[in-house]
């Protein structure tokens, strides 16, 4: 059966790759972290069902026995970041622990293909994760029945959406997660969860489409105002300093296409997450401003109802493999790279995947 799955996966990947355009990737090491001597690394590309080509870094453990089929992970996020930042670090650390790990740039961002740049789509971004599973399933050293995903920050919500859509994903970690569709439609802490606020935002975006649809906005504010909230200071400390700055990251530079995430405001990622039968870990820092996203997502996933989610569902059919992990003292950005205090519980993440990728 596993041989049949791998053969079909290889054929599917080849079919998609045949329609994907070629990318010219830089080969120099330009990550914001040093390369571990325990892993091998190479640049790869793979196609999506939308005809886009994604760029990725593939990390593999050097000590893996020859011919052994390994569990694999696809990693992406934070939203607006690139594979040279947090997702690459997660992938490399998991490769050190014996996993084949793929950190990819989402469609329209980083070194991946797609025009216009820095644009988001609920459907396309969910497909990005599923296409990464396609790619990993076709690798000779990967067990196609043992594939998980890690989504960081805004890609945590996307990861949960992908896990709900694709039963090939056997385990999911949503780390320091945002639900970008919830904040897009409701604002932070649902402060704008009213028709009048959404109407005003829609009218502004409609005007922007005619005025200049290619205009960029956002990125991490720099210089910091004196009264900046702590979480804004944390973002600045990561994206605007050598700790995490990268020139291809919209969060580090000039932001996102102003209308680039317009569709997110009218979508909801977590509608079916209460039906995820595979394993899920929702991971947050105790002091993270985003913690409410993860806690509500976990509650909705388990109970079929939660604050912030007006849609009703039934309790999860397989609740025993879901967990909420809160890291003491950690902020949102501490789970990007450890925050200088090893805040990312890689040992716990490894144990979770070992238990659920069997």
Secondary structure as the mmCIF struct_conf table of DSSP 4:
data_model
#
loop_
_struct_conf.conf_type_id
_struct_conf.id
_struct_conf.beg_label_comp_id
_struct_conf.beg_label_asym_id
_struct_conf.beg_label_seq_id
_struct_conf.end_label_comp_id
_struct_conf.end_label_asym_id
_struct_conf.end_label_seq_id
HELX_RH_AL_P HELX_RH_AL_P1 UNK A 2 UNK A 19
BEND BEND1 UNK A 20 UNK A 20
HELX_LH_PP_P HELX_LH_PP_P1 UNK A 21 UNK A 22
BEND BEND2 UNK A 28 UNK A 28
BEND BEND3 UNK A 32 UNK A 33
HELX_LH_PP_P HELX_LH_PP_P2 UNK A 34 UNK A 36
TURN_TY1_P TURN_TY1_P1 UNK A 37 UNK A 38
STRN STRN1 UNK A 39 UNK A 47
TURN_TY1_P TURN_TY1_P2 UNK A 49 UNK A 50
BEND BEND4 UNK A 51 UNK A 51
STRN STRN2 UNK A 53 UNK A 61
TURN_TY1_P TURN_TY1_P3 UNK A 62 UNK A 63
HELX_LH_PP_P HELX_LH_PP_P3 UNK A 64 UNK A 65
TURN_TY1_P TURN_TY1_P4 UNK A 66 UNK A 67
STRN STRN3 UNK A 70 UNK A 77
BEND BEND5 UNK A 78 UNK A 78
TURN_TY1_P TURN_TY1_P5 UNK A 79 UNK A 80
TURN_TY1_P TURN_TY1_P6 UNK A 83 UNK A 84
BEND BEND6 UNK A 85 UNK A 85
HELX_RH_AL_P HELX_RH_AL_P2 UNK A 86 UNK A 96
TURN_TY1_P TURN_TY1_P7 UNK A 97 UNK A 98
STRN STRN4 UNK A 100 UNK A 104
HELX_LH_PP_P HELX_LH_PP_P4 UNK A 105 UNK A 106
TURN_TY1_P TURN_TY1_P8 UNK A 107 UNK A 108
BEND BEND7 UNK A 109 UNK A 109
TURN_TY1_P TURN_TY1_P9 UNK A 110 UNK A 111
BEND BEND8 UNK A 112 UNK A 112
BEND BEND9 UNK A 115 UNK A 118
HELX_RH_AL_P HELX_RH_AL_P3 UNK A 122 UNK A 137
TURN_TY1_P TURN_TY1_P10 UNK A 138 UNK A 138
TURN_TY1_P TURN_TY1_P11 UNK A 140 UNK A 141
STRN STRN5 UNK A 142 UNK A 152
TURN_TY1_P TURN_TY1_P12 UNK A 153 UNK A 153
HELX_RH_AL_P HELX_RH_AL_P4 UNK A 154 UNK A 165
TURN_TY1_P TURN_TY1_P13 UNK A 167 UNK A 168
STRN STRN6 UNK A 169 UNK A 175
BEND BEND10 UNK A 176 UNK A 176
HELX_RH_AL_P HELX_RH_AL_P5 UNK A 180 UNK A 186
HELX_RH_3T_P HELX_RH_3T_P1 UNK A 188 UNK A 190
TURN_TY1_P TURN_TY1_P14 UNK A 191 UNK A 192
BEND BEND11 UNK A 194 UNK A 194
HELX_RH_AL_P HELX_RH_AL_P6 UNK A 195 UNK A 212
TURN_TY1_P TURN_TY1_P15 UNK A 213 UNK A 214
STRN STRN7 UNK A 216 UNK A 217
BEND BEND12 UNK A 219 UNK A 220
BEND BEND13 UNK A 222 UNK A 223
HELX_LH_PP_P HELX_LH_PP_P5 UNK A 224 UNK A 225
TURN_TY1_P TURN_TY1_P16 UNK A 226 UNK A 227
HELX_RH_AL_P HELX_RH_AL_P7 UNK A 230 UNK A 239
TURN_TY1_P TURN_TY1_P17 UNK A 240 UNK A 240
BEND BEND14 UNK A 241 UNK A 241
TURN_TY1_P TURN_TY1_P18 UNK A 242 UNK A 244
TURN_TY1_P TURN_TY1_P19 UNK A 247 UNK A 248
TURN_TY1_P TURN_TY1_P20 UNK A 250 UNK A 254
STRN STRN8 UNK A 256 UNK A 257
TURN_TY1_P TURN_TY1_P21 UNK A 258 UNK A 261
HELX_RH_3T_P HELX_RH_3T_P2 UNK A 262 UNK A 266
TURN_TY1_P TURN_TY1_P22 UNK A 269 UNK A 272
HELX_RH_3T_P HELX_RH_3T_P3 UNK A 273 UNK A 275
BEND BEND15 UNK A 278 UNK A 278
STRN STRN9 UNK A 279 UNK A 285
TURN_TY1_P TURN_TY1_P23 UNK A 286 UNK A 287
TURN_TY1_P TURN_TY1_P24 UNK A 289 UNK A 290
HELX_RH_AL_P HELX_RH_AL_P8 UNK A 291 UNK A 303
BEND BEND16 UNK A 304 UNK A 304
STRN STRN10 UNK A 306 UNK A 306
TURN_TY1_P TURN_TY1_P25 UNK A 307 UNK A 308
STRN STRN11 UNK A 309 UNK A 309
BEND BEND17 UNK A 311 UNK A 311
HELX_LH_PP_P HELX_LH_PP_P6 UNK A 314 UNK A 316
TURN_TY1_P TURN_TY1_P26 UNK A 317 UNK A 318
HELX_RH_3T_P HELX_RH_3T_P4 UNK A 319 UNK A 321
STRN STRN12 UNK A 322 UNK A 327
TURN_TY1_P TURN_TY1_P27 UNK A 328 UNK A 329
TURN_TY1_P TURN_TY1_P28 UNK A 332 UNK A 333
HELX_RH_AL_P HELX_RH_AL_P9 UNK A 334 UNK A 337
TURN_TY1_P TURN_TY1_P29 UNK A 339 UNK A 342
BEND BEND18 UNK A 344 UNK A 344
HELX_RH_AL_P HELX_RH_AL_P10 UNK A 346 UNK A 356
#
